[in-house]
Amino acid sequence: MPLNVIDPSRRGSNARSGHPGRRQRTAGLVAALAAGLLFTTSPAAHADTVTSTIQVGTDPFVVAITPDGTRAYVTNIGHVTNGLSDTVSVIDTATNTVTATIPIEENPAGMAITPDGTRAYITHSVGDVVGQVAVIDTATNTIVDTIDVGSGPIGVAITPDGTHAYITNVNGNTVSVIDTATNSVTGTIDVGVGMLGVAIIPDGTRAYVTDRWGGSDSVSVIDTITETVTSTIDVGDDPIGVAFTPDGTRAYVTNFNGDTVSVIDTGTNMVVETVTVGDGPALLAITPDGTRAYVTNMDDDTVSVIDTGTNTVTTTIDVGDGPTGVAVSPNGAHAYVANEQDNTVSVIAIEQAPALSGIPPAGAVGQPYEYAFTLTGRPNPTTTVTAGALPDGVKLSADGVLSGTPTTTGRFEFTVTASNGIGDGAALPVVLEITDAPSTGPFGSLEELTWPF
């Protein structure tokens, strides 16, 4: 194979003790997807479910979603020649169907999409030595440029401003820096041994690269201004994927052989917590609100959901066979998971317990009244009055709107509860004052005038 990190002949057995008969943990395949993955605070309670399964190409590895959320791109590295390998599948996220298949010369692995959504950068190898990055125009879904990089390119991440792409070259132990305006390599950085995953901190100042071979078990931190390694962080056994919270204060790193996720404080570049997840954690993505991390567990066909507030696993979701890449939609409503062993993508509906807030203003008898509470949650919650009573003439709609024409004065205390079947309902105590209608006098507003004679 051109990439020595991927060896399909080793599949079907697991060299690691303690898991006899398990398929081999194909480290390169999960690492290939590490880069560029992908996030009001949401409630922690959720009960995510797989709502759709999409057939894609052979051996899907990594998923990336366009910034507008309309399409998901999936690399199919494929180890058999059947017309579906060495391709990129394009999924319409509205219908969850494949709408285009883009041929890539050989071994498409890592992928990232530019912040403006116009280009996808995909790492691949040609033969045993040449490493390249294919640049896809997402409007036409065609390759518009090819860039030579180091040997065995795997991970790819793009800076928040879209000006540079960082490529990990696993066989050369380097990171190539591409100027996306010219699509040329402007720098080559010596890093650790067997680096795979790469992610850029949200402020764009640093790139974090996972180093998994030669006993490294570390993360190299690159200063993107000087293009030098400024720090090395020890993590767990066999680090592969890396992703940041949206505020950039934490980096989460999957440790494939350790069955853990290391949580790094990016202010000190130290591991502050270690979270035990499923068997063979490969890649991960963090929700746009930063409250949850979705971790693919390749060897037990699950996704672990980490609550980033407590750094505990709150849910484990069964997906397809051999999950690797994962990406979360920009609106946080869905996670797309590539299942390498059965050539599918699982679509997870990210469900969220309801949240309810608002302070209705006072109303007046005989005057039309309307007030909308702030209501969030997935699926959409419904609201009801669960204690007390509304003023006469006022009603509450299922989507949280008080409306009507009050007929009675008074102070009305009641409780509005929002529910959607996820977690406990959100209960909000409410006080609504209804006053007498304002008097305008026998002449309406004319009584306020001062006559000049």
N, C-alpha and C positions, 0 to 999 in steps of 0.2 A: 504494500500500500504506500502511496506517496506520503501520507501522514503516519509516522510511526506511533502516534498516540492512539490510532484506531486500528484494531486488529480483529476483524470479524471471525477469524479462525478460532479465537479463544472464547467465543460465545457458547453458552450452554453449560458452562461449569464455572465455579467460583473458586479462585485460588485462595481466597481469604478463608482462614479457618473459622469454624463456627457456623458456616452456612453451606454445608455440603449439598451439592446438587443445584445450587442457585446458579443462574447465568453469571458469566464473568462480568465483573464491574468494569465496563469499557470506559476507562477514565477519559480517554481522549474525546469520545463522543459527547459526554456530558460537558466536558470543558469547552468544547467547541462552541457551545451556546452561551457561555457565561457572559460575554460582553454585551453591553448595550441593552440589557433587559430592564426590562422594565419589570403615580403613584399617581369653621364649624366642625369639629371632631365628631366622629361617628360613635355610636354605642358599640361596646365590645361584643354584645350578644349577636350571634348569627348562626345560621344552619344552612351552609352552602350546599348546592346540589348540582350534579351534572345534568344539563338540560338538552344537550345536543352532542352528537359524535359525528365528526366529519372525516371522510376518507380522503387522504392526500397522497403524496408520492411515497416512494420507498425510503424507509428509515428517516422519518422527519426528526430534525434535531432542535432547531431554534425557532422561536416565534417573535416577531416584532409587529407592533400595531402602529398604523399611521396616526399622526397627532390629532386628526379629526375623528378618529375612531371608526372610520368606515371600512377599512380593510386590514386584514391580518396577513402577513407574509411568513411563509414557512419554508425553511431550507430542508431539502430531501437529499441527504448525502448518498444513500443507496449503494449497496454492495453487490447488486446484481444488475445486469443490463436488461431492462424490460420497458424502457421508454418512460418510466416514472422516476428513475433515479437520476442524480445529477441535475435536479431541477429546483425551482422555487414555486410553490403553490400560492396563489393569491385567493384569499377568502373574503367574500362579501359578508361583513358582520351583521348586516340587516337580515340576510336570509341564511347565513351560515352554510353557504355553498361555495365550491371552488369555481371561480369565474375566469381564471387564467393560469397557465402553466408556463414558466419561463425556463428554457434550457440554460444550464451553466456548464462550462467546459468539463470540469471534473471536481468532485469532492466539495460542493458548497457546504460551508460549516457555520461560522458565526455571521451575525448580521446586525446592523443598526440602521435606523432611518433618521434622516436629518430632521432638525426641529421644524423646518418649514414643510416637511412631508414630500418634497419633490424628488429626493434621491434615496435609494437604499444601497448601502455598502456591504458587500458579501465577500467573505474570505473563501478562497479555494486554492487548490494546488494543481499544478500541471506536471505530470511525471514525478520523478523522485526528488527533484531539487527546486524547481521554480515555484515560487509562491506568488499569488496574485490576489488582487481585490477587484471584483467586478462591480461596476457602478450602474445601477438600474434607474432609468427614468420612470417614476411611478405613474406618470400620466399615460405613457404608452406601454409600460411594462416590457421595455426592451433594454438591452445592455448598450450604454452610450459611451463607456470608457472602461479600460482595463489598466490596472496599475501594478507593476512589479514591486513586490515587497520581499521580506525575508523568507527563509525556508520553513515550511509547515505553518502557514498563518492560520490562526484559530479565532481568537476573540477579536471583537471590534467594538469600540465605543466612540461616540461623537461628542465633542464639547457642546455645552449648552448654547453657545452662540453659533454653532454649526460650522465654524471655520476650520476645524481640524478633526481628523479621525485617528484614533490610536489602535494599532494592530499588534497583537501578540504573535510572535513567530516561535513556535514551540521547539522546532529543531535547531534554531539558531540562537536561542536564549536572548532574543532582542525584542524591542518594541519599535515598530516603524511609525513615524508621524507623517500623516498625509495632509497637505494643504488642500482643502476641498474646493477652493476657487480654481486652482490649476490642476488638481488631481495628480499632484506630484509628491514624491517623498522628500520632505525637507529635513528630516532628522532620523537618526537611528540610535536607540538607547540600549545599552547593555543592562540586563536585569538579572533575575534569578534563574534557577534551573527548572525547565519544564513549565514556564509560565503559561497560563491558559486564560482565565477570566480577566476581564478588565472593565472598570467602570469609572466614570468621571464624577467627582463631587459636584453638587449642584452649582457652586460658585465658580466652577471651571478651573480652579487653581491647582488641583491635584488629580492624578490618576492612580487608582489602586489596582494592583496586578497580583493575582494568586500564583504562588510558586509551589508546585506540588512534588517535584521529583528530586532525587538525590538526598532525601531526608530534609529538604528545605522546610516544608510545612509552614509556609510564611506568606505574608503579603508585603510586596514592595510598594512604597509610596513614591510616586514621581512628581516632582515639581514641574508643572506644565510651562512655566516661564523659562526656567533654566534647562529643562529637559534632562534632569539628573535625578537619580534615586536619593532621596533625603532621609528615608527611614525604612526599617524592616521590622515587621510585626510578627511574632510567633503566634500561630493559630493552632487549629486542630489537625488531625491526621488526614492528609490528602485534600487540601483545599482546592475548590474548583470555581464555584460561582461567587459573585460579589454584587451587592446592590446597596444603594444609599436610601435613607429616609429623605423625604423632600426638603427638610430643613438642613440636611447635611451633617447633622450632629452624630449620626450613627451609621456605620457600615456593617452589613450582615454578610457573613461568609459561610458557605456550605463546606463541610468537611466530609468527603465522600466515604472514606474508610472509618471515620470516627462516629458516623451517624449523629453528628451534632452540627449546630450553627454557632459560630463565634460572633459575638457582638462587640464591635470596636467603637470606642469613644474617639471620634476624629479630632477632638481637641487635644487629646494626649497621645493618640495613636497607641492605645493600650486596649487589650481585651478586658471588658468589664463584666461580661456574662457569657455563659455557654449554655445553649438550649439543646436538649436531646430531642431529636425528631425521628423520622422513620428510617428504613434500611436503605442506605446508599443515597443520601441527599445529593442531588446534582446541581440544579440551578434554582434561582428564586427571583421573585418580583415583589415589589412593595406597592401597596395601593396608593393612589394619588393623595389621599388624606394622611398617609403615613401611619395609620393605625394597625395595619396587618401586613405580614410577610407570608407569601405563598411559596412553599418549598416543595419541589418535586422529589419524590423518593423512588429512584429508579428500580431498586431491588424488591420493593414490596407493593409497587403499583398504586401508590397513594400520593396525595398532596397533604402536607402538614400546614396548618394555618397558625401562625404565631401572632399573638397579641403583643404588639411592640411596646405597649404601656407596662405590661407585666413580664414580658419575655417568657411567656408560657404558651404551650400548644393548646389551643382551645377547640380545635376541630381537626379530624383526619378524614379526607375525602377519597373514596375509591375512584380511580380513573382507569385509563387504558393500560396496556402492557408496556412497561419500560418507559415511564414518563421522564422527559429530559427538560426541554425548554418550556418556559412559561412567560406570559406577558399579561398585564392587566390593562383593560381598556381605559382610555383617558377619563371617562366618567366614573370609573370605579365599579361599574355594574357587572362586569364579566372578567373571568380569567380564562385564557386560552392555553391549553397544555398539549405539547407535542408528545405522542406516545411512540417511541422509536420501534418497539417490537411488534406493533400491530398496524403501523402505517395510518394512524388516525390522530385527530386533534379532538380533545375533550373540551367542551365549553361549560364552564362553571358559572352558574348564576350566583353572584356575591350578594347574599341576603343580609339585611341590616335591620336591627330592631328599631322601632319608631322613636322619634324624638319630637317633642311638642313644646312650643313656647309662644308667648304673647301676653300683652296686657290690654284688654279691650277698653277703649275710652267710654266715658259716660254717654248715655243717650237721653232722649226726651220723648215724652208722650206725644203721639201723633206725628212724630218726625221719622222718616225712613232711616233705618239703621243697617249698617253693614261693616263687618270686621272679619278679616281672614287671619287665623292663627298660622304661625310658621310650622310646617309639618314636613318631616322627612322620614325616609325609611324605604326599604325594598323587601318585598313587594310594597306597592303604595298602601299606606295605612288608611284605615277608616276611623272616624271619630264619632263618639257617642257621649251623651251626658250620663254619668254613672252615679252621681249623687247630687242632691239638691234639685232645683228647678229653674228653668229659664223664665225670664219675664214674659208675661202674657203678650202674644203677638210676635214673639221672636222665636226662631228655630235655628238648629245647628245642622248643616249639611254634612254628608259623609266625608267630604274633603276639607272639613275644618273651617267653614265660613258661617258666622253668625249673621242672620239677616231677618228683616221684617220691620214692622211698625209697632213699637211698644204701646200698650194701652193702659198700663198701670205703673204708678210711681213706686219707688222703693229701692232697697239695697238687696240685690239678689246674689246669693252665694251658691255656687255649684262646682262640680268637678267634671272636666272634659278628659276623656281617656282615648288615646290613639292606640290601635292594635293592628297587627298584620300577621299574627301567628308566629313571630320570631321573638323569642325572649318574652319578658314581661311587658305588658302594655305601659305606655307613658301616660301618667296621670298628672293633670295640671289643675290645681285649685284656682278658681276664677271668682272675682267680685265684679259685678256690673251694676253701676248706679244708673237708675232711670229717674229723671227729674220732670217737673211740670214743663209743659211747653212754654217757651218764652212769649211774653205778651208784647204785641206791637202797638196796642192802643187803638182808638177808634179810627185814626187816620194812618195807621201803619207807621212808616218811617218818617212821614211828614211832621209828626209831632216834635221831632228833634230840631226842626229848622227854626231859625231866628228871622222873623220878618223884618224887613228894612223900614217899615212904616207903621 
